[in-house]
Amino acid sequence: MSNRLREKYIQDIALEYLEKRYRKYSYNGRIQALKEAHTTSGKRADGIIVWKKSPREVRLVSMEAKSASTVSNLIKRWDQEKLSNWSLVASEGVILLVFAGLYHFAQLRIPLDIRILLLIFLSLHLLLKPIRLLLQSRFSHLFQTASVFEQAALYPGNEVWIAIGSDTFKQKKEERWQHLKTQCRKKGFGLLEINHQARTTIVLHPKFKPAYEVSDYLSYYKKENAIRQQIANGTKRIGIPFRLSRAERFYYLRSFGTSLICISLLLLVNFPLDKNRATYPTSQTETLFAYEDTQILPKTTPPIYQEEGTREQHHSEEAQAYFSCRFPYEGNKYIIKDRIVDTEYAAQDRLKELALLNISNSDYFYIPCSDLDNRSSQWLVYAYSPRSNYEKALKNLKRYEWILMQANQSSFGVDILLVGEFEEGLSFK
């Protein structure tokens, strides 16, 4: 046992190494390294290093040392609280997915009575144990911890280090080292290895943690006032406030990178919208097809029936006749738009399809011209009779979308449009 590294030896070497490492970041050359630093809550850190980064900013690094004699604190164990919480969340998620699947795919409507609530309660507890075993087998690294991490978390600091001896692990050395590094990386702790020749190796760098609830982490320690006096004054060194530790430098780079990515995504999303924004037509006939941004609606006219052989012959006469038609209702009316088709025959076929859905009061009307080609005709098919009240039209719209969903048909393009009659003929809003 005499050849084993003692915890005090590891503590002294690690503290001396960290003091030399961070001294260059002190703006006035003053730095304090203390062993056995006590917090205001009565906890004892193996060491802390404190310096002033700038006249108003203090940085603190805390350290916890472990040796072979305290190896039990490094052995992995299950984080029972975290495992229990995630088992409960996963069980609730499974039950939610099951009921969502039954509702969506099986069209099952389940009333929430006392029996269903009891079934959910029992299912939740029956799922807890198998899901807990699944989490332990598939995601074990997420739910394992060690006592040393809980101890190190009690010593607040901008950076936290764990120092251990190179001879700490006797059995399963490679596996335990890997677990220790994984957990330190996940929790943001740095890891130092001390050997018999007093050589210190950085196995893992810590993550920088700014102080949010207090001005700096020194306020958590009992000797706060004495330490502040020791690191005050000194000779100010030009440019030192801009020298950051590795952990703090990477923290600001990550923050800057995250902000840059967010701004880039916003620009990428907004730029195509501005670039491809539609130019709205000014003529009355072109305004008809601008209903993507304004609710518009044409009028209802009785359908026209033509013989197959004369369809092309009367196309121009038909367009001219319907362009001057009048709206058969008084005032403005709301209508449920189903779709726009190119021919009257397509509109008639759509009416037959709607009749199979028990929508017998559907109809269609002729749109005089298209914004794509003034020579082409357009026909608008609508469901239900026109409404004067928007709320009634909205109820019809919801009912119609539900009917289409039950029939496994798409409701894309279905909308409420408003049509009115003016002196010059048909007008849409």
NUNUMAR-828949 format. One record per atom (N, C-alpha, C): x, y, z. Coordinates in pm, whole numbers, plus 50000, padded with zeros to 5 digits. Atoms other than C-alpha are relative to their C-alpha. Last residue first. Layout:
! NUNUMAR-828949
XYZ
...
***
This chain:
! NUNUMAR-828949
499224993649892
436645395944768
500824989550072
499585008749891
435145386244430
500835007750101
498814994949931
433145405644171
500304991450120
499525008249891
430635394743906
501255005850062
500075014550009
429045421743691
500584993350122
499375004950121
429695458243617
499984984949989
500664995150119
427165471043868
500594994149873
499884985750016
428335449144152
499435004149865
500444995150131
427475414344270
500085015249999
501014989449998
429315397544559
499685004549860
500344994950132
431335366044629
498945010750015
501084990349995
433185355044946
499765005849861
499814988650088
435315323544960
498765008950007
501194991550003
435625297845239
500315012249913
499924987049934
438295271845167
498655006949997
501344996849953
439085236745047
500065012950082
500644990250085
442415237444867
498605003750042
499104989450044
443715205245023
499265009549905
500744987449987
440875185445181
500875011949960
499234988449956
442285152345058
499115012450007
499734990650108
439975122545038
500715012150058
498585001050039
440015092745276
500325008649878
499965006650131
436165092145281
501424998549948
500625013149984
436115099545655
500064992049870
499065008349924
438605128045595
499444985850017
498905003950089
436385142445321
501004991050071
500555009850097
433365141845552
501104995349906
500165012749928
435385158945829
499464989149907
498665005749983
436525186245587
499924986650073
499555005050130
432895192045487
501384993550011
500755012350028
431715194945849
500494993649870
499505010349909
434465220045925
499304986649975
498645003550040
433575240245615
500574988850087
500075008550118
429845239345689
501394995349956
500495013049955
430515252646039
499904990249883
498875006549933
432645280445887
499594986350054
499115005450103
429845289145645
501184992750063
500675011750057
427465292445937
500854993649891
499925010649900
429935315446115
499334987349949
498705006650006
430365336245797
500104988350099
499304998849873
426665344245770
501304992049996
499824985749973
425135350845427
500825002250126
500464995349870
425635314845317
500235015150011
499324988049949
425895299444972
499365004950129
500554987650054
424385264444939
500765011950057
501044993249923
426505234045013
499535012849931
500875008649920
429725223144840
499045008650080
500164996649859
431435242744563
499024990550067
500975008949937
432885234744221
499925003650148
499815001549856
434635263044035
498864991750058
501265003149934
434955261043658
500284997350147
499825005549867
437745277343457
498624997950062
501134998749908
437915285143088
500324993350132
500405012449934
441085290942884
498875002650098
500835008050090
441535319342633
499474987350066
501324993950015
442755344642891
499074991949910
500304999250143
445625321442984
498595005549985
498945006750075
447355319443325
499825001749849
498824991349998
445235344943511
501184993849926
498945005049913
442185325543398
501155009849999
498675000550055
438925338743253
500994995150103
499814995250137
435155338843285
501424998349945
499114988649978
434805316243592
500425005349863
498964997250099
431785293743535
500815012350041
500264988450085
429755280043821
501225002749915
498794994150057
429445247844021
499615012049917
500244994050131
426955230844250
501335005149946
498804994350061
426675210744573
499685005149861
500214986050034
423265205944734
501275006849950
500864998550117
423395167844721
499815014549958
500034985550010
426345163044955
499235003449873
501254994749944
425635126845048
500025015350008
499684996549861
429275116244985
498805006250071
499735012649931
428145098244668
500365002450146
501315006049972
426645131544559
500164986750072
500524994049878
430085147044597
498634994250036
499225005249888
431485122644341
499495005550133
500415013949979
428645130744101
500764993750118
501294999749933
429325167844147
499494985950027
499734997649858
432985161444061
498695000550079
499525012549939
431945145643733
500265001750148
501165009049987
429895176543650
500414986750062
500814995049889
432895198943720
498794991150024
499295003749878
435105177443497
499235004750123
500235014349982
432505180743223
500724994950126
501305001849937
432495218343265
499734985450027
501145001950090
436195219343191
498724998350078
499824993450130
439385232343351
498784999149910
499685009450108
438665224643716
500005007549868
500144993350130
438695245544035
500474990349893
498855000250089
438095227544368
499705008149874
499495013850002
435815224744669
501264999249913
499315004050123
435115261044757
500534985750013
498955009849968
432625265145041
500614995149870
500155012850069
430655297144966
501164990950036
498855008649973
430035329345154
499744986349939
500265013349948
427545353745001
501334992750022
498845008850004
427525391044938
499664986550062
498894997549909
424345410644860
501154990249980
499854986149959
421275396644688
501175001250099
500394997449863
421605363144516
500225014750032
501435002449979
421585354044147
499525002450141
500075008649883
424945370844072
498544998050039
500244993249874
424735385143723
499924989950113
501085005249918
426225371843402
499905007350132
500954989349969
428355393843174
498864995450088
499284988849943
431375370743168
499055011150043
499915001249854
429085341143124
500765011450064
501324999449938
428025350742774
500114999950151
500524986450009
431535359342653
498665001250073
499244991349911
432955326642782
499465014149999
500355003349864
430185306442616
500725009150100
501314994149975
430635323842285
499584997850144
499864985549991
434345316042292
498685006850028
499184996049885
433815279142378
500075015250015
500674989449927
430905273042143
500825005550117
500604990250090
432785253341878
499425011850076
498974990850047
435065235442124
499395011249917
499334993649888
432125219542310
501035010149954
500034985450017
429955212842002
500775007450109
499434995650127
430645175641953
500095014849984
498585002850011
430185165842316
500615005949875
499745012750065
426825182642353
501504998449979
499724999350143
426595210342598
500184986049945
499815013350057
425115213642945
500135001249849
500295000550143
425485246143134
500284986049950
499035006450088
425305247143512
499524999549856
500415013550039
423005272543682
501024993949905
500864999650118
424955301743820
499614986049963
500585012650042
426495306744163
499105002349880
501455001749988
428745336044221
499554986549951
500834996650114
432465337644284
498534996950022
500925010250045
434285338444613
499155004349886
500834995650109
437145356244771
499084988849959
501125009150018
439035353045100
499065005749893
501264993749962
442235372445058
498874990649971
499774991149888
445815358545057
498745007450046
499125006649903
445415327544838
500195008750123
500675003549875
442355344044679
500894991950094
499154995749889
444455362244419
499434995850132
499125010949959
442865342944132
501015004350105
500725012249968
439865365844086
500904989250056
500155000649855
442005397244102
499304987250044
498855006949943
443025390243743
499884998650149
500085014350032
439515398443620
501164992350058
501095006449926
439375431743802
499964985049974
501275000450073
442785443443685
498974992150077
500814988149973
445525451943937
498664999649929
500514993150119
447395419143962
499085011550040
501445001150014
449275409944281
499515007949880
500434986550033
452995404344254
498524999449969
500814998050120
453745371544432
499695014849981
501304994649963
456575369944681
499235003649874
501045006050083
459335347844543
498625005550031
499565000950138
462275368144671
498894995349909
499934986650058
460645379044994
500334999549851
501344994349997
459565343845082
499985013949938
500805005150112
462875329444960
498605005949998
499534995250130
464745353345195
499194994549884
500684987850043
462655346745506
500395004449860
501455001950005
463575310245570
499305012249941
500315009850105
467225313545474
498514998049987
499794993750130
467545345645678
499634990549887
501054990150019
465985329345984
500125006849864
501245007150029
468245299145945
498845009749977
499925005350136
471315321345920
498724992849961
500204988850091
470305340646234
500024995349855
501404995749989
469885308146429
499715011549903
500825010150068
473235294746301
498525004250002
499794998550144
475025326946397
499154990149922
500714988050045
473515326446745
500125001849850
501445002749991
474625290446796
499195011949952
500375008950109
478115298346668
498514997049999
499984992150124
478445328446898
499554991449882
501124990549993
477365307847199
499915008249872
501255007750019
479695279247098
498805009350001
500065004250140
482595303747051
498724992149971
500424988550080
481825319947386
499934996649851
501374996549962
481955286447565
499495011649915
500915008950075
485045275447371
498545003050034
499924996450142
486925305847502
499054991549916
500794987950020
485695299847856
500015004249854
501415003149981
486945263747853
499125012249973
500485008150112
490315272747704
498504997450010
499635014149986
490855300747951
499414992049884
500995008749937
490395335747820
500554986050014
499465013650002
492845363447737
499074991150082
500445006650123
490895395147655
500574985949987
501435002949995
491125407848013
499484992849876
500325012449930
494935403147984
498504997350007
500415010850089
495375429647716
499604987250068
500774996050119
497375453747930
499664987649916
499285003950122
498505440148267
499125002649879
500895003150111
497305457448582
500814997349874
499604992650120
499805455048864
499124995949884
499065006250092
498245443449190
500295008849880
498834991850030
495085456949349
500934992749903
500224986250043
492635429749460
501345006949974
499874999150146
493375392249464
499755014149948
498725005350046
494175390849837
500185001649849
498944990749966
491315413849938
501354995549945
500154988250086
488805392849748
501095010450031
499465003150133
490155361549917
499905012149909
498535000849990
489625375950265
500624997449863
499444986649981
486075386650182
501525000050004
500214991350116
485035353050033
500715013550017
498924990249995
486525331050304
499925009949884
499954992849872
483225312650356
501055010950003
498975005049908
482645302549994
500165009250121
500465012549939
479495306249780
500974995050107
500964996949894
480235343149707
499454987550068
499274998049875
483325331949514
499045002750117
500085012049915
481025318249243
500745001550132
498945009750030
480475352449083
499944988850104
499044992550082
477755379349063
501184991349960
499164991049919
475155354649181
500975007249907
500764995949882
472225335849021
500765009750089
501264993350033
473735334048673
499325005750124
500814998549878
477405325148722
498765008149965
500104986449945
478925313548392
499115000150123
501354997649953
479785276548341
499945014050060
500164987649924
482855267748136
498535002150035
500824990150070
483175231548030
499825012150091
501354997149948
486035210448161
499245009549908
500164986049961
488965196047961
498585002450052
501204993750055
489505158447960
499905014350051
500755010350073
492535136548018
498805006149931
501414996350017
494815165148116
499324989349913
500535001250137
498025148648228
498545004049999
501444998050009
499985158048541
499574999949854
500394994950132
503455144148604
498475000749992
500644986949984
504305141148970
499665006349866
498944990250025
506655111948887
499475014450008
499015000449891
504255087449054
501115010349981
499235012449987
501385096748817
501065001350111
498714997549934
498605122748835
500744986750013
499365012549956
495645121448593
501395003250053
498545000049992
493375151948557
500504986450047
499415011949938
489715152148444
501525000749990
498695003250053
487575182948368
500614988250076
498854999649909
483885182448453
501294997349923
499224987850018
481075191748209
501195001350093
500294990549893
478525166248330
500835012749992
501444997049997
478445146348005
499675010650104
500344992450120
482215148247957
498535004250002
499434986549985
482845137748317
499645008749879
500824992749906
480445108348275
500525014150023
501334997750058
482125096047960
499125008450092
499894989650103
485615100648102
498645003449940
499724987549932
484755080848417
500095011649900
501254995449937
483115053148214
500215013550067
500914995650106
486175050247992
498695005250057
499494987450053
488515049148290
499045005449894
500314989749902
486365022448453
500495013749955
501454997749996
486405000548142
499645011450095
500404993550124
490145003948092
498515003650001
499484986550008
490974996548456
499505007449876
500784994250110
488744966448495
500415014549976
500705009750083
490534959448824
499145007449898
499255012550002
493184980348998
499384989849905
500775011950036
491915015648937
500904987749994
501245000649922
493615043849126
499234987149974
500115013649947
497105037848992
498714998050079
499925009550111
497185068348760
499854985650047
498685005750024
495995089749049
499974989949886
499825013549945
492815110249034
501414995149966
498625005050013
491995147248987
500094986250065
499855012049917
488425159148919
501404994549973
499075010750036
488145194748788
499904988550098
499865009949894
485315220348797
500884988649948
499495012650054
485255252348591
500264990650117
500144998550145
483245283748660
500504987749926
498864994150068
482955271149016
499715001649853
500284991450116
480495258049272
501285006049943
498984989649990
481665229349498
499885009249879
500264992049880
478605207149557
500985011650015
501074990550030
478735194149198
499695008950119
499434988850076
482105178349277
498955010549969
499154991949912
480515156949549
500535012349926
500894993049908
477695144449325
500795008950094
500664989550077
480195136349054
499045008050088
499084988950020
482435117749299
499345011449923
500074990649888
479525096049412
500885012249978
499065003949894
479245079349073
499965010850107
499314988849937
476705080148788
501014994450100
498965004049906
474855057648549
500725012250054
500575001249866
471535066248385
501004994950103
500744988049965
472595079248043
499534999950144
499074988949976
475345053447995
499295012850041
499395000749867
472805025148044
500905012050029
499504986449977
470715035047743
500685000950136
499714992950125
469865001247588
500645013750021
499245008250095
470014977347886
500435007949877
498735004549943
469065000748170
500854992349899
499114988549988
466425018547962
501364996050056
499594996250135
464854985347862
500975011850004
498995009750045
464834973348223
500515003449861
498814997549919
463025005248329
501144990649959
499344988450061
460595000648039
501265003750078
499335003650126
459814965348158
500705011749933
498875009249982
459264977648519
500654995949868
498844993949935
457145008448449
501214990750006
498944996950095
454784993048193
501285004950067
499525012550059
452524975648445
501165002549904
499185007049902
452265007848647
500524986649946
498824992049969
451065028348349
500934992650096
499045002050109
448715000948231
501295007550029
499405013249986
446985001048571
501054997649892
499215000249876
446405038748563
500704986650018
498774992350025
445275038048198
500914999650122
499185007850093
442795010048273
501325007249970
499385010849923
441505028748577
500904991549913
498974993949915
440925059648363
500714989650086
498854996950085
439115038748103
501135006150082
499355012750037
436845023848369
501235002449912
499165004849890
436095057748524
500724987149965
500745002849877
434835072448196
500944993950103
499145000249882
436905089247926
499154998150126
500434990449897
434805079447625
500874998650124
500125005949867
436815061047359
499545010650099
500344988949913
436375069446991
499694994450138
500625003849873
438195043746778
499785012350086
501194991649989
438845053246417
499224997150128
501165008849980
441255023646403
498705007850012
500045010950098
444065043746248
498754991350013
499744996050138
443765077646416
499784988649901
500894989250043
442095070946752
500165002849851
501375005150005
443705037146810
499045010649948
500115009350112
447095051446716
498604994249986
499984991950122
446645081346949
499884991149877
501324994150015
445615057547229
499925008949876
500995010750023
448735036547182
498625006049977
499875004550138
451005066947142
498974989249967
500494989550087
449745082247468
500054995849853
501475000049989
450215049447655
499405010549908
500495012250066
453805046647528
498474999750002
499904998250145
454545082947621
499464988049923
501074991050040
453235078047975
500025002349848
501265007549989
455485047848014
498835008749958
500095009250113
458485067547881
498704992050003
500264992150121
457865095948129
499854990949878
501374995049993
457575071648421
499645007949873
500885011650018
460725053148325
498555004450000
500085002750144
462495086748281
499154987749971
500714989250068
461675097048638
499824997149852
501435000849968
462655063448786
499205010749926
500545011850066
466025062748607
498504998850025
500104997050142
466815098448712
499374988449924
501004989450018
466065090949074
499785003249853
501355005149980
467905057849071
498925010649976
500654987949951
471135070748920
498514996850014
501204994950067
472635036248887
499535012850067
501225005349940
476205030449002
498815006349928
501314996250057
479685035948866
498874993050074
500665011650060
482745032349088
498605003949954
499854999550145
484565065249143
499284988549929
500724988250050
483495071349504
500045001149848
501455003049997
484495035549590
499185011849949
500445004650132
488025044249476
498504996949997
501394995350014
488575064549793
499414995849866
500665002149871
491755046349902
498545004749997
500445013949991
492845043449539
499254997450131
498905009750013
492935081249514
499434986050011
500335013749959
490485109749460
501194990949975
498955010050020
490925147749436
499554986550055
500225011349909
488095173149389
501024989349966
499355012850030
488815207249234
499644989750107
500015009249884
487185241349206
500544986449957
499895014050043
487995269348959
500044991250126
499695009949896
486865304849031
499994986049940
500145013850048
486815335548803
500444990550111
499195009749927
486185370848923
499724986149944
500335014150020
484935399048699
500994991050073
501315003249945
484755435948784
499634985349990
500284992949873
488365447748743
498684996050064
500064985850031
488965420248483
499685007250131
499844999450145
489735382948494
500035014549951
500844989950062
490305384548865
500285000449851
499294988650056
491685352749018
498995009749940
500804988050024
490555323049230
500915010949943
499084989950055
491835287149246
499155011949959
500564990150092
489935262549466
501105009449956
499204988550039
490925230349643
499235009449909
498585003149982
489755198449808
500905011649959
499345003150127
486275213249840
501474997350026
498564997450009
484545211250176
500544995549865
499315010150081
480775214850221
501465004049983
499285009749919
479345235250512
500694989049923
500935010649959
476625254350323
500704988950078
500894994549898
478775285850310
498994989750049
501094991950053
481415265950125
499135005150115
501345003349953
484665254050278
498975009549938
500864988150002
488025254750097
498574995950035
501055001749899
490315226050199
499125012550011
500405013849973
493255238049992
498945000050109
500275004249862
493455273549863
499644985350004
500275014350002
495025287649547
499864995250144
500015006949872
494855325549515
499634985349979
500805012250006
495815345549207
500124992950134
500355005849870
497165380849162
499134987849979
498945008849953
498925390248835
499724993650134
499084992449915
496635420148774
501114991350060
499704987150063
494625407148475
500975008350084
500294989649900
494805371148592
500425013549945
501274993650035
494685347748288
499625011050100
499824991150116
498365338148305
498725007249960
499384987549959
497865324148656
500095009949884
500944988850005
495395297948531
500625013450036
500754999750126
497815270148437
499145012649988
499114995450106
500275276848717
499255001749868
499614986149969
497495274348976
500905005549891
501094991250041
496065243348807
500325014650029
500084999750146
499405224948832
498935009849953
498854992550049
499905234149198
499965001449847
500254985949969
496375222649282
501155008849949
501054994750088
496855189649098
499775014950026
499474999050136
500185182149268
498985006449907
498954989750007
498895190449616
500505001849857
500594986949976
495615170749582
501045011049983
500754996650122
497275140249428
499435014150012
498994998050104
499775139349717
499325004349870
499404986949974
496965144049971
501065003449894
500924989550046
495015115349810
500615013850023
500924995549897
497945091449847
499155011749948
500054985549987
499505074249550
498955004050104
501194994050058
500045037149611
500035015250023
499714995450134
503555024649673
498815006949934
499124988449992
503035022750050
500325005749863
500824988050000
500005000050000
500855012550000
***
